[in-house]
């Protein structure tokens, strides 16, 4: 099954929201800074809301993948459990700075050694 294209957008408290295949993931502002300024991979998280028997709501956060700058330094790869994605580094930076509302992310087809896949 081929992953679908998605979007990345600026959310509340400077969090980047990644939407793919009806799933939402996010990168915190601290993780975005770590990715952009130090070039280190950043965790891609997902929040899960559950309602307890007493009616209260509990939120659990889990790491569902990571984001990293590609080896050429021109793109950001996003790895999640639903697929692999890529977007230009310039687009990622523009969304992170608030210069753009959102940017498309595209499915990344992994290369297979010894063949065209």
QUIVEN-V935163 format. One record per residue. N is the residue number from 1. NEAR is the number of other C-alpha atoms within 10 Angstrom. Layout:
# QUIVEN-V935163
N:NEAR  N:NEAR
This chain:
# QUIVEN-V935163
1:5  2:10  3:15  4:16  5:17  6:19  7:16  8:24  9:21  10:23  11:19  12:9  13:8  14:17  15:17  16:23  17:21  18:24  19:17  20:21  21:12  22:7  23:10  24:16  25:20  26:23  27:24  28:19  29:17  30:11  31:19  32:24  33:15  34:14  35:19  36:18  37:9  38:9  39:14  40:15  41:19  42:21  43:23  44:23  45:20  46:19  47:14  48:10  49:10  50:12  51:10  52:9  53:7  54:6  55:8  56:8  57:10  58:10  59:10  60:9  61:10  62:13  63:13  64:16  65:18  66:17  67:22  68:19  69:21  70:17  71:9  72:7  73:11  74:12  75:17  76:25  77:23  78:25  79:19  80:19  81:8  82:15  83:18  84:22  85:23  86:23  87:22  88:18  89:16  90:12  91:19  92:23  93:15  94:16  95:19  96:23  97:12  98:13  99:11  100:14  101:13  102:20  103:18  104:17  105:24  106:19  107:19  108:18  109:13  110:10  111:9  112:8  113:7  114:6  115:6  116:7  117:8
